Structure formats: structure tokens, C-alpha cells
Amino acid sequence: LPFKIAWRYFFGKKSMNAINVISGISVTGISIGTAALIIVLSIFNGFEDLIKGLYSSFQPEIQITPATGKVFVPDSSDLIRLSEIEGIEHVAQSLEEFAFFEYKGRQDVGVIKGVDAPWLDVTRIDTMVFEGEYKLKGSGRNYAVMGYDLRNKLGVNVDDYLANMSVYMFRRKGGPLDQPFKTRFLYPSGTFAIQQQFEKFVLCDLAFAQELRSYKKGEISQLEIGVSENRNVNAVVKDIETLLGENFVVRTRYEQNQAFFRLMKVEKWMGFAILMLTIVLVAVNLLGCLLMLVHEKKRDIAILKSLGGTPTFIRSIFLQMGLLICGIGLCIGFVIAIVFYILQKTVIIIPMQGFIVDAYPISFRFWDFIFVTIGVMAVGFLFSLAPAARAANIKSLVRND
């Protein structure tokens, strides 16, 4: 019954036209605020998905590094048992080290990363090569696939098949008369573009990197694991930790970039908090609308009380009316956000210039709708308390003396 009365009060004709105007402004403001909340959160989701996709092109789903030291020699029996764990599809080995590069007189510092054949199955780096091709060995040569940033600084031309790139690595051991750097040559075969933090990398064959750094035979800096799509990554991590023990650190892709993803989540919910403040400001109109409605319906309230309506009953009418206004605005806002999502995915409303994608990425999350609903309805409830309390205090038409 209170909801039916609240519905009638909201949609029924009112003696003061200002109440209609203010209630319309309230619904419009809540609709726009709700749509803005969903759209902003969805854009943050889109960027998160995009960056995760980019990271998956270079970083493995699971990374295994030694708990102490920089390199280790993997045990062949451990490698076999790793490959037998349910959910593990590929096990790749890699070796990373800082190096100094020179190409046609231009020099810069970067990271050389030696990888084996399964590494291409663990990552999708070949899909990010926009110039040349992914090629590390062939015709008696060692090739290199370079990050876009380092390629620009060195002025590398992957179409110049005769020009090589010098790689200088500091010697770990040597006499006082020996050269401090060990020098080898690579031929650039391709360029990849992902994130700036990866574009200082030079990919080469694992054996070339091991020989250049003069490590012991078979030494690597990490194992990189590819996991099947239908297998839970955390379950695989637990199986790996049980197998390898405390001598190794096992990290998921999220844990490899934990600080960055945490920062993205903080930014997302800071945006949510700021936009919720706009909902609060809009709710001032809701407060004014309900107070004016209480004043107009004072005689109706007195009659309801005379008929036996309790203060709780009267209070419930105006609380539900405030929630009704917020609910209508919420639904309209959801429709606006969904229409925006469809248009952004199809005709691109907001384009992006100078980035790897043409339009702002956008992605819906079910829990975003839940949080926005809770937030908007909570604001509506709080701003309805004062008008509902005032209505409950109106006296009935029947005298008790």
C-alpha cells in the first residue's frame, strides 16, 4: 500500500507545477549521473582488459624465478613433472640481461632476452610484430626482434639485411688485459610494439644470450608457463609450488604487475567516488521535491493518520517515493549507458589518436551495475529520511481530547 500511494503521488497531478519540474530535474540528474558512472567505470575496465591483453603478448600466465640469486639451472626431472601438471600446456625458458647496443654509430642501453622455441607458444609476441617478422635464427645467422622504442633510438632498418647490430655485454670474468666487454652481432628481423616498459627489449635465441653472458650451460633466469583456458591459474600455481618447494617464486601475470593493476583499481574507484559526489549534489533536488510534496499533501497525510495510518506507514510512503525517483533515474541511466556502449563498439563515438587502438576501449562488468545501484539507492534513501520524518510528524484530523 505505501508503494501504491507513493506511485500515485509521483505520477498524479500536483497543484504546484514546480514540484513536477523539480521531480523531473531530479530524475534527469540521477539518470545522467548513473550513465556517467557506468560509462567511466566501463572505460576503466576497457583499458584494464586492453593492457592485460598487451601484457599477455609478452608476459607468461605464470612465471617461475629463483628465490635467491639471478639465474638457475632447471632440473630436467622437474621440467618433465611441470609439463605433466594438469592445465600446463607449454613450459618455456628465458634469460634476461642488460646490454649495450650499437647500430650504424647510434648507441643505447636495453635488455636482451634470450628465449627458446616454446616461448612463442606461451606468449603471442608474433601478433604484435608490425614491421619485419618474428625470426631468431636462420641461414647461419642470429636474428633479433626489437621493441619499438629501442628501434627508434638506434634508427634500425629491418629491411637492410646486410647491416648488423653490435651487442656488448660486460664480462663476468677476465684478466686485467682482457677487453671489459664481450661483443657479438645480431641482425634485426622485426619490430614489436606493446607497452613502453617492454619496448627496450631485444629478443634473441636463448643459446645466443647464454653464450654472450658466459653463463654455465643451461642457466636461465626464469621459466615461463602457458596455462590452458579451462584451468584455474591459482590452482596451477599451488601445484607448481608444491612441486618446486621454497627455492622458487611462482607468480601469476597479475602478481608480476601487481603495483600497476592496483593503481588502476585505485584510479577506477576514485573516479567512482568523485562521480558519486555529483549524484549527491543532484539529490538535493530530490530533497526539495519531497519536502514540497509533503507540504502539498499535508491534508492527505492527516486524513491517512485519521484512518489509522501509523507514523511508520506515513514515513514509508515518502521513503519509497524517494527510492522510486532514484530507481526510475537509475533505469534510464542504465539504458543511456548501454546505448553508449553499443555506439562506441560499432560507430566509435570517442576515437583515440596516436594509440594502438582506434577508439576508447569499453567493457561492462556485472558488479559495476550492482555497486552503482547500491550507491544511487543509498543516496536516495538518505535524502528521503528528512521529508519522511516531517511527514510522519504531521498530526491527524481527529482530536484526542
C-alpha positions as CSV (number, residue, x, y, z in Angstrom):
1,L,0.0,0.0,0.0
2,P,2.7,2.6,0.8
3,F,4.3,2.0,-2.6
4,K,1.0,2.4,-4.4
5,I,0.4,5.7,-2.7
6,A,4.0,6.8,-3.5
7,W,3.4,5.8,-7.1
8,R,0.2,7.8,-7.2
9,Y,1.9,10.9,-5.6
10,F,4.7,10.8,-8.1
11,F,2.7,10.3,-11.3
12,G,-0.5,12.1,-10.2
13,K,-1.3,15.7,-11.0
14,K,0.0,18.2,-8.5
15,S,-1.3,21.6,-7.6
16,M,2.1,23.2,-7.8
17,N,3.8,22.8,-11.2
18,A,7.1,23.5,-9.6
19,I,7.0,20.0,-8.0
20,N,6.7,18.4,-11.4
21,V,9.6,20.5,-12.7
22,I,11.9,19.7,-9.7
23,S,11.0,15.9,-9.8
24,G,11.8,15.9,-13.5
25,I,15.1,17.6,-12.8
26,S,15.8,15.0,-10.1
27,V,15.1,12.1,-12.4
28,T,17.2,13.7,-15.2
29,G,20.1,14.4,-12.9
30,I,20.2,10.9,-11.5
31,S,19.9,9.4,-15.0
32,I,22.9,11.4,-16.3
33,G,24.9,10.7,-13.1
34,T,24.2,7.0,-13.3
35,A,25.1,6.8,-17.0
36,A,28.3,8.7,-16.3
37,L,29.2,6.3,-13.5
38,I,28.7,3.2,-15.7
39,I,30.4,4.7,-18.7
40,V,33.5,5.8,-16.7
41,L,33.8,2.5,-14.9
42,S,33.4,0.7,-18.2
43,I,36.2,2.7,-19.8
44,F,38.5,1.8,-16.9
45,N,37.5,-1.8,-17.4
46,G,38.2,-1.5,-21.2
47,F,41.7,-0.1,-20.5
48,E,42.4,-2.9,-18.0
49,D,41.3,-5.6,-20.5
50,L,43.4,-3.9,-23.2
51,I,46.5,-3.7,-21.1
52,K,46.1,-7.3,-19.8
53,G,45.8,-8.4,-23.5
54,L,49.0,-6.4,-24.3
55,Y,50.8,-7.9,-21.3
56,S,49.8,-11.4,-22.3
57,S,51.7,-10.8,-25.6
58,F,54.9,-10.6,-23.7
59,Q,54.5,-11.9,-20.2
60,P,53.5,-15.5,-19.4
61,E,50.5,-16.5,-17.4
62,I,52.8,-17.9,-14.7
63,Q,56.5,-17.0,-14.1
64,I,58.9,-19.1,-12.1
65,T,62.1,-17.4,-10.8
66,P,64.7,-18.5,-8.2
67,A,64.0,-17.4,-4.6
68,T,67.7,-16.4,-4.3
69,G,70.1,-15.4,-7.0
70,K,69.5,-14.3,-10.5
71,V,69.8,-17.5,-12.5
72,F,69.5,-21.2,-12.0
73,V,69.8,-24.5,-14.0
74,P,66.4,-26.2,-14.2
75,D,66.4,-29.8,-13.3
76,S,65.3,-32.0,-16.2
77,S,63.1,-34.2,-14.0
78,D,61.3,-31.0,-12.6
79,L,60.7,-29.9,-16.2
80,I,59.1,-33.2,-17.0
81,R,56.9,-33.1,-13.9
82,L,56.0,-29.5,-14.6
83,S,54.7,-30.4,-18.1
84,E,52.6,-33.1,-16.5
85,I,50.7,-30.8,-14.2
86,E,47.1,-30.5,-15.2
87,G,46.4,-27.3,-17.1
88,I,50.0,-26.6,-18.1
89,E,50.3,-26.5,-21.9
90,H,53.8,-25.1,-22.5
91,V,57.0,-24.6,-20.5
92,A,59.4,-22.1,-21.9
93,Q,62.9,-21.0,-20.7
94,S,64.3,-17.5,-21.0
95,L,67.3,-15.4,-19.9
96,E,67.3,-11.6,-19.4
97,E,70.3,-9.3,-19.0
98,F,71.1,-5.7,-19.6
99,A,73.3,-5.0,-22.6
100,F,74.7,-2.2,-24.7
101,F,73.6,-2.0,-28.4
102,E,75.1,-0.2,-31.4
103,Y,73.7,0.2,-34.9
104,K,75.4,2.3,-37.5
105,G,77.1,4.5,-35.0
106,R,74.0,5.0,-32.8
107,Q,74.1,3.5,-29.3
108,D,71.7,2.8,-26.4
109,V,71.2,0.5,-23.4
110,G,68.4,-2.1,-23.4
111,V,67.5,-5.6,-22.2
112,I,68.5,-8.6,-24.2
113,K,66.1,-11.6,-23.7
114,G,67.0,-15.0,-24.9
115,V,64.1,-17.3,-25.5
116,D,63.6,-20.8,-26.7
117,A,61.0,-22.2,-29.2
118,P,58.1,-22.8,-26.8
119,W,58.2,-19.2,-25.6
120,L,56.3,-18.2,-28.8
121,D,53.5,-20.6,-27.7
122,V,53.5,-19.2,-24.2
123,T,53.1,-15.6,-25.4
124,R,51.6,-14.0,-28.5
125,I,54.5,-11.8,-29.4
126,D,54.3,-12.6,-33.1
127,T,50.9,-10.9,-33.2
128,M,52.5,-7.7,-32.0
129,V,55.2,-7.6,-34.8
130,F,54.2,-4.7,-37.1
131,E,57.5,-4.5,-39.0
132,G,59.5,-7.3,-40.5
133,E,58.9,-10.8,-39.0
134,Y,59.4,-12.8,-35.8
135,K,62.7,-14.7,-36.6
136,L,65.5,-15.5,-34.2
137,K,67.7,-18.0,-36.2
138,G,68.3,-19.0,-39.8
139,S,70.9,-19.3,-42.5
140,G,73.7,-19.4,-40.0
141,R,72.8,-16.0,-38.5
142,N,71.4,-14.9,-35.2
143,Y,68.5,-12.5,-35.6
144,A,66.8,-10.1,-33.2
145,V,63.2,-8.8,-32.8
146,M,63.3,-5.4,-31.2
147,G,61.0,-3.2,-29.2
148,Y,59.7,-0.1,-30.9
149,D,61.3,2.4,-28.5
150,L,64.8,0.9,-28.9
151,R,64.4,0.5,-32.6
152,N,63.7,4.2,-32.9
153,K,66.6,5.3,-30.8
154,L,69.0,3.2,-32.8
155,G,67.5,4.0,-36.1
156,V,67.2,0.4,-37.1
157,N,66.1,-0.6,-40.6
158,V,64.9,-4.2,-40.6
159,D,64.8,-4.2,-44.4
160,D,68.6,-3.6,-44.5
161,Y,69.6,-7.3,-44.5
162,L,73.4,-6.5,-44.6
163,A,73.5,-4.2,-41.5
164,N,74.1,-5.9,-38.2
165,M,73.7,-4.7,-34.6
166,S,76.6,-5.0,-32.2
167,V,75.7,-6.3,-28.7
168,Y,78.1,-5.5,-25.8
169,M,78.0,-7.5,-22.6
170,F,80.2,-6.9,-19.6
171,R,82.4,-9.9,-18.9
172,R,81.9,-11.7,-15.7
173,K,85.4,-13.0,-15.6
174,G,88.7,-11.9,-17.2
175,G,92.2,-10.8,-16.8
176,P,93.4,-7.2,-16.5
177,L,94.5,-7.1,-20.1
178,D,91.2,-8.6,-21.5
179,Q,88.5,-6.4,-23.1
180,P,85.9,-5.5,-20.4
181,F,83.0,-6.2,-22.9
182,K,82.2,-9.3,-24.8
183,T,80.9,-8.4,-28.3
184,R,78.5,-10.4,-30.6
185,F,76.4,-9.4,-33.6
186,L,72.6,-9.7,-34.3
187,Y,70.7,-9.0,-37.5
188,P,67.4,-7.1,-36.8
189,S,64.5,-9.0,-38.3
190,G,61.4,-7.4,-36.8
191,T,59.9,-4.8,-34.5
192,F,57.2,-5.2,-32.0
193,A,55.1,-2.6,-30.1
194,I,53.3,-3.4,-26.8
195,Q,53.9,-1.2,-23.8
196,Q,56.8,1.2,-23.3
197,Q,58.3,-0.9,-20.5
198,F,58.7,-3.8,-22.9
199,E,60.0,-1.7,-25.9
200,K,63.5,-1.6,-24.5
201,F,63.8,-5.4,-25.0
202,V,65.7,-7.2,-27.8
203,L,64.5,-10.8,-28.3
204,C,67.1,-13.3,-29.5
205,D,67.8,-17.1,-29.4
206,L,68.3,-18.5,-25.8
207,A,71.6,-20.1,-26.8
208,F,73.0,-16.8,-28.1
209,A,72.1,-15.0,-24.9
210,Q,73.7,-17.7,-22.7
211,E,76.9,-17.7,-24.8
212,L,77.1,-13.9,-24.7
213,R,76.7,-13.7,-21.0
214,S,79.1,-16.7,-20.4
215,Y,76.7,-18.4,-18.1
216,K,77.1,-22.1,-17.3
217,K,75.4,-24.4,-19.8
218,G,71.7,-24.4,-19.4
219,E,71.4,-21.5,-16.9
220,I,68.3,-19.4,-17.3
221,S,66.7,-16.5,-15.3
222,Q,63.1,-17.8,-15.4
223,L,60.6,-20.4,-16.5
224,E,57.5,-19.2,-18.3
225,I,54.3,-21.2,-18.2
226,G,51.4,-21.3,-20.6
227,V,48.1,-22.4,-19.0
228,S,45.1,-23.8,-20.7
229,E,42.0,-21.6,-20.8
230,N,39.7,-24.0,-18.9
231,R,42.1,-24.4,-16.0
232,N,42.2,-22.1,-12.9
233,V,45.6,-20.3,-12.8
234,N,45.7,-20.2,-9.0
235,A,45.2,-23.9,-8.8
236,V,48.1,-24.4,-11.2
237,V,50.3,-22.1,-9.1
238,K,49.6,-24.2,-6.0
239,D,50.5,-27.4,-7.8
240,I,53.8,-25.8,-9.0
241,E,54.7,-24.5,-5.5
242,T,54.0,-28.0,-4.1
243,L,56.4,-29.5,-6.7
244,L,59.2,-27.0,-6.6
245,G,59.1,-26.0,-2.9
246,E,60.5,-22.8,-1.3
247,N,63.5,-22.5,-3.6
248,F,61.4,-20.8,-6.3
249,V,59.0,-17.9,-6.5
250,V,55.9,-18.6,-8.6
251,R,53.9,-15.5,-9.7
252,T,50.8,-15.1,-11.9
253,R,50.6,-12.3,-14.5
254,Y,48.7,-10.1,-12.1
255,E,51.4,-10.6,-9.4
256,Q,54.1,-9.7,-12.0
257,N,52.4,-6.3,-12.5
258,Q,50.7,-6.0,-9.1
259,A,51.6,-2.4,-8.4
260,F,50.3,-1.3,-11.8
261,F,47.0,-3.1,-11.6
262,R,46.4,-1.9,-8.0
263,L,47.0,1.6,-9.2
264,M,44.4,1.1,-12.0
265,K,41.8,-0.1,-9.5
266,V,42.5,2.8,-7.2
267,E,42.0,5.2,-10.1
268,K,38.8,3.5,-11.1
269,W,37.2,3.7,-7.7
270,M,38.5,7.3,-7.2
271,G,36.5,8.1,-10.3
272,F,33.5,6.3,-8.9
273,A,33.8,8.3,-5.6
274,I,34.1,11.6,-7.5
275,L,31.1,10.9,-9.7
276,M,29.1,9.8,-6.6
277,L,29.5,13.3,-5.3
278,T,27.7,14.6,-8.3
279,I,24.8,12.2,-7.5
280,V,24.8,13.6,-4.0
281,L,24.6,17.2,-5.4
282,V,21.7,16.1,-7.7
283,A,20.0,14.5,-4.8
284,V,19.5,18.0,-3.3
285,N,16.8,18.4,-5.9
286,L,15.2,15.2,-4.6
287,L,15.2,16.6,-1.1
288,G,13.5,19.8,-2.3
289,C,10.9,17.8,-4.3
290,L,9.9,15.6,-1.4
291,L,9.7,18.5,1.1
292,M,7.4,20.4,-1.3
293,L,5.3,17.3,-1.9
294,V,5.0,16.7,1.9
295,H,3.8,20.3,2.2
296,E,1.2,19.8,-0.6
297,K,0.0,16.5,0.7
298,K,-0.3,17.7,4.3
299,R,-4.1,17.3,4.4
300,D,-3.9,13.8,2.7
301,I,-1.4,12.7,5.3
302,A,-3.7,14.0,8.1
303,I,-6.6,12.0,6.6
304,L,-4.5,8.9,6.4
305,K,-3.5,9.3,10.0
306,S,-7.1,9.8,11.0
307,L,-7.9,6.5,9.2
308,G,-5.3,4.7,11.3
309,G,-2.1,5.3,9.4
310,T,0.8,5.0,11.8
311,P,3.9,7.3,11.6
312,T,5.8,4.3,10.2
313,F,3.3,3.9,7.5
314,I,3.5,7.6,6.5
315,R,7.2,7.6,6.7
316,S,7.3,4.5,4.4
317,I,5.3,6.3,1.7
318,F,7.8,9.1,1.3
319,L,10.9,6.9,1.7
320,Q,9.6,4.7,-1.1
321,M,8.8,7.7,-3.2
322,G,12.4,8.9,-2.9
323,L,13.6,5.4,-3.9
324,L,11.1,5.4,-6.7
325,I,12.5,8.6,-8.2
326,C,16.0,7.2,-7.8
327,G,15.0,3.8,-9.3
328,I,13.5,5.5,-12.4
329,G,16.6,7.6,-12.9
330,L,18.8,4.6,-12.4
331,C,17.0,2.6,-15.1
332,I,17.1,5.4,-17.6
333,G,20.8,5.9,-16.8
334,F,21.4,2.2,-17.4
335,V,19.7,2.5,-20.8
336,I,21.8,5.5,-21.7
337,A,25.0,3.7,-20.8
338,I,24.0,0.6,-22.8
339,V,23.2,2.7,-25.9
340,F,26.6,4.5,-25.5
341,Y,28.3,1.1,-25.2
342,I,26.7,-0.2,-28.4
343,L,27.5,3.0,-30.3
344,Q,31.1,3.1,-29.1
345,K,31.6,-0.5,-30.2
346,T,30.0,0.0,-33.6
347,V,30.4,3.6,-34.9
348,I,33.1,4.8,-32.4
349,I,31.8,7.9,-30.6
350,I,35.1,8.7,-28.9
351,P,38.1,8.0,-31.1
352,M,41.8,7.8,-29.9
353,Q,44.7,9.3,-31.8
354,G,48.3,8.0,-31.6
355,F,47.5,4.8,-29.8
356,I,47.4,1.1,-30.7
357,V,43.6,1.2,-30.8
358,D,41.3,3.5,-32.8
359,A,38.7,4.0,-30.1
360,Y,38.4,4.3,-26.3
361,P,38.1,0.7,-25.1
362,I,34.9,-0.1,-23.1
363,S,33.8,-3.1,-21.2
364,F,30.9,-3.8,-18.9
365,R,31.2,-5.6,-15.5
366,F,28.2,-7.0,-13.7
367,W,29.4,-5.9,-10.3
368,D,29.7,-2.3,-11.6
369,F,26.0,-2.2,-12.1
370,I,25.5,-3.6,-8.6
371,F,27.7,-1.1,-6.9
372,V,26.2,1.8,-8.8
373,T,22.7,0.6,-7.9
374,I,23.6,0.3,-4.2
375,G,25.3,3.8,-4.3
376,V,22.5,5.6,-6.0
377,M,19.7,4.0,-4.0
378,A,21.6,4.6,-0.7
379,V,21.9,8.4,-1.6
380,G,18.2,8.4,-2.4
381,F,17.3,6.7,0.9
382,L,19.4,9.1,2.9
383,F,18.0,12.2,1.3
384,S,14.4,10.9,1.8
385,L,14.8,10.5,5.5
386,A,14.2,14.1,6.4
387,P,11.0,14.6,4.3
388,A,9.7,11.2,5.5
389,A,10.2,12.2,9.1
390,R,8.5,15.6,8.6
391,A,5.5,13.8,7.0
392,A,5.3,11.3,9.9
393,N,5.1,14.2,12.4
394,I,2.0,15.8,10.7
395,K,-1.0,15.5,13.1
396,S,-4.2,13.7,12.2
397,L,-7.6,15.5,11.8
398,V,-9.1,13.7,14.8
399,R,-8.7,15.3,18.2
400,N,-7.7,13.1,21.0
401,D,-9.2,15.3,23.8
